[in-house]
């Protein structure tokens, strides 16, 4: 973090704000800016979540961001970050997610966020499918009052929960015992030259969980290959390679996060508890047949990777009209879901399955919640919402992985946590346990915390 951070006020104890709905963390971020604990610009958001939360209220005037109270009333769980980017407060987002969340392409994304001069709404220049499918893309020359955003999308690999972590060193004992006692004998007894990856394994420092890639060079020919005396040895070597590669990947992720954190003036650590275990709640509300129909009604055809600007604009225009028609159809059904209304909309191109869907819904409920049906459909565009109810071991593995990252990062200005349990994105039967383990992990990293459980008073 740059030198301007030294002029910011410091909290006596690190504050942790725990809310239910994710967008409700924003008042506490704004409060920290108002009290000069956070700067008003160049904030980095380290965002652990199974969802990006980076959509935009489609019809909200861009200037709404300059009226805090009006803005907070317009936001929802899926669209609370980008308006704050347009307001100039957040300039870098690091989205950390587990393997089951794939909504945005992995890697680094740089693009502009600004006011669309034709609609006066907030739009972006990113061509990622996540934004195209919501009709949010425009060209650079279409934006006014542009802000630059750096978005890093990184997968967090969970730690092996069969190993326990030693208190003083933070090194898992199974890595020491299994790797230190076996790796060299396995490598020495291999029947042919060692692969580059295995030589890296030999250079791995088990006492610090660090490695030196630059010094791990292959001294053999381009044809170097792994040799093993038997299947058991090969299995051990493969296990070793996998573990070491996991360590390399964790180190690379940490390096990317550190660059983002040091680039900004301050950073906020933001955790949604559904990062550790997540449900797609709509799968419990609708039958498999109904969900499949929604997927077809709201389907989005991705443009080619090398699509021209003209093709991308046509794609967004078509998508915008498609979503407007579907929204209008379900709004109409809220007022009158007679057979006449159903057939009127089902006769439109691409909406033929609407009749079958409504009949199915009405068989189970005489008065379906059509607004919720539309909201469910919006999540069925190019990929389904992530759904992975984690085992206890998987939750512990992710807790341990996050702890490893945080122990190697500077202390954040504040921490925000969203439970996301009332809407069941985080499984309600798991949320309290995940919250307790998360807070315990944070206390083990940062010491005494000033914890505010705002969801109890909301």
C-alpha positions in Angstrom: 0.0 0.0 0.0 1.3 3.4 -0.9 2.5 6.2 1.4 -0.9 8.0 1.5 -2.1 5.1 3.7 0.1 6.4 6.5 -2.1 9.5 6.8 -5.3 7.5 7.3 -6.7 7.0 10.8 -6.2 3.6 12.4 -8.8 1.6 14.3 -7.7 0.5 17.8 -9.0 -3.0 17.0 -9.8 -4.4 13.6 -13.5 -4.0 13.0 -15.5 -6.9 11.5 -19.0 -6.2 10.3 -21.3 -9.2 9.9 -24.5 -8.7 7.9 -27.0 -11.0 6.3 -27.4 -9.6 2.7 -24.1 -8.9 1.0 -25.0 -5.4 -0.2 -25.6 -4.4 3.4 -21.8 -4.2 4.0 -21.7 -1.0 2.0 -22.8 1.4 4.8 -19.9 0.3 6.9 -17.4 0.9 4.0 -18.9 4.3 3.5 -18.7 5.0 7.2 -15.0 4.1 7.2 -14.4 6.6 4.3 -16.3 9.3 6.2 -14.2 8.7 9.3 -11.0 8.8 7.3 -10.1 5.2 8.1 -10.5 4.4 4.4 -9.5 6.8 1.5 -12.2 7.9 -0.8 -10.4 6.5 -3.8 -8.0 3.7 -4.8 -9.4 1.1 -2.5 -8.7 -2.5 -3.2 -11.5 -5.0 -2.5 -10.4 -8.6 -1.7 -13.7 -10.4 -2.3 -14.1 -14.0 -1.2 -17.4 -15.3 -2.6 -19.0 -17.9 -4.8 -20.5 -15.1 -6.8 -18.8 -12.1 -8.4 -21.5 -9.6 -7.3 -20.4 -7.4 -10.2 -23.5 -6.8 -12.2 -25.1 -3.3 -12.4 -28.7 -2.1 -11.7 -29.7 -2.1 -15.4 -31.9 1.0 -15.4 -30.3 3.0 -12.5 -29.1 6.5 -13.6 -25.3 6.6 -13.2 -25.5 9.8 -11.1 -27.4 7.9 -8.4 -24.0 6.9 -7.0 -23.4 10.5 -5.9 -26.4 10.3 -3.5 -25.4 7.7 -1.0 -28.8 7.1 0.5 -30.5 6.8 -2.9 -27.8 4.5 -4.0 -28.1 2.1 -1.1 -31.8 1.8 -1.7 -31.2 0.7 -5.3 -28.6 -2.0 -4.7 -29.0 -5.7 -4.3 -26.7 -8.7 -3.5 -25.6 -9.2 -7.1 -24.8 -5.6 -8.1 -23.3 -3.7 -5.2 -19.7 -3.4 -6.2 -19.7 -1.8 -9.7 -21.6 1.4 -8.7 -18.9 2.0 -6.0 -16.3 1.6 -8.7 -18.1 4.2 -10.9 -18.2 6.5 -7.9 -14.4 6.4 -7.9 -13.9 4.6 -4.5 -12.8 1.1 -5.6 -10.2 0.7 -8.3 -9.1 -2.9 -7.9 -11.2 -6.0 -7.2 -9.6 -9.4 -6.4 -12.3 -12.0 -6.7 -11.2 -15.2 -4.9 -13.4 -18.2 -5.4 -13.4 -22.0 -5.1 -13.3 -24.3 -8.0 -17.1 -24.5 -8.4 -17.5 -20.8 -9.2 -16.7 -20.1 -12.9 -18.8 -17.1 -13.8 -15.9 -14.9 -15.0 -12.9 -16.1 -16.9 -9.9 -16.7 -14.7 -7.1 -14.2 -14.9 -6.5 -10.4 -15.0 -9.1 -8.1 -16.6 -8.6 -4.4 -17.2 -11.6 -2.3 -18.4 -13.5 0.9 -18.0 -16.6 1.6 -16.1 -18.5 4.8 -16.9 -21.8 6.5 -17.9 -23.3 5.4 -21.1 -23.9 8.7 -23.0 -27.0 7.4 -24.7 -28.8 5.9 -21.7 -27.0 7.7 -18.7 -26.7 4.3 -17.0 -23.5 2.6 -15.8 -21.9 0.4 -18.4 -18.6 -1.4 -18.9 -16.1 -2.1 -21.8 -15.4 -5.7 -20.6 -16.3 -8.3 -23.2 -16.4 -11.1 -20.7 -19.6 -13.2 -21.0 -20.6 -12.3 -17.5 -21.2 -8.7 -18.6 -22.4 -9.4 -22.2 -25.1 -11.7 -21.0 -26.6 -8.9 -18.9 -26.4 -6.4 -21.7 -23.8 -4.3 -19.9 -21.2 -3.9 -22.6 -20.6 -0.7 -24.6 -17.6 0.6 -26.5 -15.0 2.9 -25.0 -16.2 6.0 -26.9 -19.7 5.5 -25.6 -18.7 6.2 -22.0 -18.4 9.4 -20.1 -16.7 10.0 -16.7 -14.8 6.7 -17.1 -13.1 4.9 -14.2 -10.4 2.2 -14.8 -11.0 -1.1 -13.0 -8.5 -3.9 -12.5 -10.2 -7.2 -11.8 -8.2 -10.3 -10.8 -10.1 -13.6 -10.8 -8.3 -16.3 -8.8 -9.2 -19.8 -7.7 -8.3 -20.7 -4.1 -7.2 -24.3 -3.7 -8.3 -26.0 -0.5 -5.7 -27.4 1.9 -5.5 -31.2 2.5 -7.6 -31.7 5.6 -6.0 -35.1 6.3 -3.0 -33.1 7.6 -3.0 -31.1 10.8 -1.3 -27.7 10.9 1.4 -27.3 13.6 0.8 -24.3 15.8 4.2 -22.6 15.7 5.2 -23.1 12.1 2.0 -23.3 10.2 3.4 -26.3 8.3 1.3 -29.4 8.1 2.8 -32.4 9.8 1.9 -34.8 7.0 3.9 -32.7 4.5 6.9 -33.1 6.7 6.6 -36.8 7.5 5.4 -38.0 4.1 7.4 -35.6 1.9 10.6 -35.2 3.8 10.9 -38.9 4.6 9.9 -40.2 1.2 10.5 -37.7 -1.5 14.3 -38.1 -1.8 14.3 -41.9 -1.7 11.5 -42.0 -4.3 13.4 -39.7 -6.6 16.8 -41.4 -6.1 15.3 -44.8 -6.9 13.6 -43.7 -10.0 14.7 -45.7 -13.0 15.1 -42.8 -15.4 15.9 -39.0 -15.4 13.8 -36.9 -13.2 11.2 -34.5 -14.6 11.5 -30.8 -14.1 8.5 -30.8 -11.7 10.0 -33.4 -9.5 13.3 -31.5 -9.3 11.2 -28.6 -8.1 9.8 -30.8 -5.5 13.3 -31.5 -4.2 14.0 -27.8 -3.9 10.8 -27.3 -1.9 11.3 -25.8 1.6 9.0 -27.6 4.0 9.9 -25.5 7.0 8.6 -22.2 5.4 6.1 -23.4 2.8 8.1 -21.5 0.2 9.9 -22.6 -2.9 12.5 -21.4 -5.4 11.4 -21.9 -9.0 14.3 -20.0 -10.5 16.8 -22.5 -9.0 14.9 -25.6 -10.0 16.2 -26.1 -13.5 16.2 -29.3 -15.4 19.7 -30.6 -16.1 18.5 -33.3 -18.5 17.4 -33.2 -22.1 14.1 -32.1 -23.5 13.0 -35.7 -23.3 13.4 -35.9 -19.5 10.8 -38.1 -18.1 9.8 -39.7 -14.8 10.8 -43.2 -14.1 9.5 -45.4 -11.2 10.4 -48.9 -10.2 6.8 -49.9 -9.7 3.2 -48.7 -9.5 3.5 -47.8 -5.8 6.5 -45.6 -6.4 4.8 -43.9 -9.4 1.7 -43.3 -7.2 3.9 -41.6 -4.5 5.7 -39.5 -7.1 2.4 -38.4 -8.6 1.1 -37.5 -5.1 4.3 -35.5 -4.5 4.0 -33.7 -7.8 0.4 -32.8 -7.1 1.1 -31.4 -3.7 4.1 -29.4 -4.8 2.2 -28.0 -7.8 -0.6 -27.0 -5.4 2.0 -25.1 -3.3 3.3 -23.3 -6.5 -0.3 -22.3 -7.4 -1.0 -20.9 -3.9 2.3 -18.9 -4.0 1.3 -17.5 -7.4 -2.2 -16.5 -6.1 -0.6 -14.9 -3.1 1.8 -12.9 -5.3 -1.1 -11.6 -7.4 -3.1 -10.6 -4.2 -0.1 -8.8 -2.7 0.5 -6.8 -5.9 -3.2 -5.7 -5.8 -3.1 -4.8 -2.1 0.2 -2.8 -2.3 -1.0 -1.0 -5.4 -4.0 0.7 -3.6 -4.1 3.1 -0.7 -6.0 0.6 1.5 -7.9 -2.6 1.2 -11.1 -4.1 2.5 -11.3 -7.9 3.2 -14.8 -9.0 2.2 -16.1 -12.5 2.8 -19.3 -14.1 1.8 -19.8 -17.3 3.8 -21.1 -19.0 0.7 -17.5 -18.9 -0.4 -17.1 -22.0 1.7 -20.3 -23.8 0.8 -23.0 -22.7 -1.7 -26.4 -23.6 -2.9 -28.4 -22.6 -5.9 -31.7 -22.0 -4.0 -33.8 -21.9 -7.2 -33.2 -25.7 -7.6 -35.2 -26.2 -4.4 -38.0 -24.0 -5.6 -38.6 -25.3 -9.1 -38.8 -28.8 -10.5 -36.0 -30.0 -12.8 -38.3 -29.7 -15.8 -39.2 -26.1 -14.9 -35.6 -25.2 -14.3 -34.7 -26.6 -17.7 -37.4 -24.6 -19.4 -36.1 -21.4 -17.7 -32.6 -22.2 -19.0 -33.9 -22.4 -22.5 -36.1 -19.3 -22.3 -33.2 -17.2 -20.9 -30.4 -18.9 -22.8 -27.6 -16.6 -24.0 -25.5 -17.4 -27.1 -21.9 -16.4 -26.5 -20.2 -14.6 -29.3 -17.0 -15.9 -30.8 -13.8 -15.0 -28.8 -12.6 -12.9 -31.7 -15.9 -11.3 -32.4 -15.8 -7.8 -33.9 -17.1 -4.7 -32.0 -20.1 -4.6 -34.3 -21.0 -8.3 -33.5 -20.6 -7.6 -29.8 -22.9 -4.6 -30.0 -25.5 -6.6 -32.0 -25.3 -9.3 -29.4 -25.9 -6.9 -26.5 -28.8 -5.3 -28.4 -30.5 -8.6 -29.0 -29.9 -9.7 -25.4 -31.3 -6.5 -24.1 -34.5 -6.9 -26.0 -34.8 -10.6 -25.1 -34.6 -9.8 -21.3 -37.0 -6.8 -21.7 -39.6 -9.1 -23.3 -39.2 -11.7 -20.6 -39.5 -9.1 -17.9 -42.6 -7.7 -19.5 -44.1 -11.1 -19.9 -43.8 -12.1 -16.2 -44.9 -8.6 -15.1 -48.0 -9.1 -17.3 -48.6 -12.5 -15.7 -48.4 -10.9 -12.2 -51.5 -8.9 -13.1 -53.3 -11.6 -15.2 -52.2 -15.1 -15.8 -55.3 -16.2 -17.8 -54.9 -18.5 -20.7 -55.3 -15.6 -23.1 -52.3 -13.7 -21.5 -50.2 -16.9 -21.5 -50.9 -17.6 -25.2 -50.2 -14.0 -26.1 -46.7 -14.2 -24.8 -46.0 -17.8 -25.8 -46.8 -16.9 -29.4 -43.7 -14.7 -29.6 -40.5 -16.1 -31.2 -38.3 -17.8 -28.6 -41.0 -17.8 -25.9 -43.0 -20.9 -27.0 -42.1 -22.8 -23.8 -43.7 -20.1 -21.6 -47.0 -21.9 -21.8 -45.6 -25.2 -20.6 -43.7 -23.5 -17.8 -46.8 -21.5 -16.5 -49.0 -24.5 -16.6 -46.4 -26.5 -14.6 -46.1 -23.7 -12.0 -49.9 -23.4 -11.6 -50.3 -27.1 -11.0 -48.2 -26.8 -7.9 -49.3 -23.3 -6.8 -52.4 -21.5 -7.9 -50.7 -18.1 -7.6 -47.0 -18.5 -8.7 -44.6 -15.7 -7.8 -43.8 -14.6 -11.3 -41.4 -12.0 -10.2 -39.3 -14.7 -8.5 -39.6 -16.8 -11.6 -38.0 -14.0 -13.7 -35.2 -13.5 -11.1 -34.5 -17.3 -11.3 -34.5 -17.1 -15.1 -31.9 -14.3 -15.0 -29.5 -16.7 -13.4 -29.9 -19.3 -16.1 -28.2 -17.5 -19.0 -24.8 -19.0 -20.1 -24.1 -21.0 -16.9 -26.0 -22.1 -13.8 -25.4 -20.5 -10.4 -22.8 -22.4 -8.5 -24.1 -25.2 -6.4 -21.7 -27.1 -4.1 -22.8 -28.0 -0.6 -19.4 -28.6 0.9 -18.5 -31.4 3.3 -17.0 -30.5 6.7 -13.6 -31.5 5.4 -13.9 -29.2 2.4 -15.0 -26.3 4.6 -12.0 -26.8 6.9 -9.7 -27.1 3.8 -10.9 -23.7 2.5 -10.7 -22.1 6.0 -7.1 -23.3 6.2 -6.3 -22.1 2.7 -7.7 -18.6 3.4 -5.8 -18.5 6.7 -2.6 -19.3 4.8 -3.2 -16.3 2.4 -4.2 -13.9 5.2 -1.1 -14.7 7.3 1.1 -13.6 4.4 -0.9 -10.4 3.6 -0.9 -7.0 5.3 -3.7 -6.3 7.7 -6.9 -4.9 6.1 -8.5 -1.7 7.2 -11.7 -3.5 8.0 -13.4 -6.8 7.4 -17.0 -7.3 6.1 -18.8 -10.6 6.2 -22.1 -11.6 4.6 -24.0 -14.6 5.9 -26.3 -15.1 2.8 -28.4 -17.6 4.6 -31.9 -16.2 4.5 -31.9 -16.5 0.7 -30.1 -19.9 1.2 -27.0 -19.2 -1.0 -25.1 -20.3 2.1 -26.8 -23.5 3.4 -28.8 -22.4 6.5 -27.9 -25.6 8.3 -24.1 -24.8 7.9 -24.0 -21.0 8.2 -23.5 -20.6 11.9 -20.7 -23.2 12.0 -19.0 -21.6 9.0 -19.3 -18.2 10.6 -17.8 -19.4 13.9 -14.9 -21.1 12.2 -14.3 -18.0 10.0 -14.2 -15.6 13.0 -11.9 -18.0 14.9 -9.6 -18.1 11.9 -9.6 -14.3 11.6 -8.8 -14.0 15.3 -5.9 -16.5 15.0 -4.5 -14.3 12.2 -5.2 -10.8 13.5 -5.7 -11.1 17.3 -8.5 -9.2 19.0 -11.3 -8.2 16.7 -14.1 -5.6 17.1 -16.9 -7.8 15.9 -20.3 -6.3 15.1 -23.1 -8.9 14.4 -25.4 -6.4 12.6 -27.6 -9.2 11.3 -29.0 -9.8 14.8 -30.3 -6.2 15.0 -31.5 -5.7 11.4 
